[in-house]
Amino acid sequence: MQISPPGIKPASEQLPCSKCLLLKNKAFRNFNKKELEFVQNYKSGEMVADAGTTLLLEQNNSAHLYTILSGWAFRYKLLEDGRRQILNFALPGDFIGLQSSIFNEMDHSVESLTEIVLCIFPREKLWNLYKNHHELAFDITWLAAREERTLDENLLSVGRRTAIERISHILLNLYCRLEQLGMTNKGKALFPFKQHHLADALGLSLVHTNKTLKKLERMKAIRWKNDTFEVISHKALAKIANYEFKDPAPRPFI
């Protein structure tokens, strides 16, 4: 069953892969000429989705896979009574929809947090990538392994970390991801999500989430007003979260 989500339209300007803005970002590895030609032929277009659009729906399949070119999204699962567990957040360069290619249907849903621009790839051609372009196939595997590692950390947070450890860890992790992408400025970054998104990601009540954020602000570790998030003390936040900073190497994307 294929569902065409509302709130989606073709991008007004579609750049060739050779001019992709992600290629100019130092966070990502370069393509060689042969890889770039393949990705250009593999790509079927670009689309723009409004904030709050369901991009992929649990228990449905999708004819496409997507790379996020700009904007935020989040992966989530719903229980029958409407309770939601956010699995992780997706940022530029992240690949979504792989589950549908492997298992024929999604085991989770994906929703855009902001207006989002996506690069579209037909699912039916994925095997050609694995068959003929081994380095790109490794890149897909790397992206899947990275998502698994993120889910491991989130499970550890929900299962064992205290509320203040959970919130400190996810905020610092998101900030570091944005920093690698060049989307921070003097300790500040735009966080388009709300406190209820954090609560749904960390298995906390909204009240507990709010109280814990205020505690971190009183400790002068963070400041978060409207959409602007600021790390006041990386050292203090990392100590609370037991967070290990790593020097990020250029990462793959498709």
Summary of the structure (lengths in Angstrom):
residues: 254
radius of gyration: 18.5
end to end distance: 25.8
largest distance: 55.0
contacts: 754
relative contact order: 0.15
helix: 42%
strand: 24%
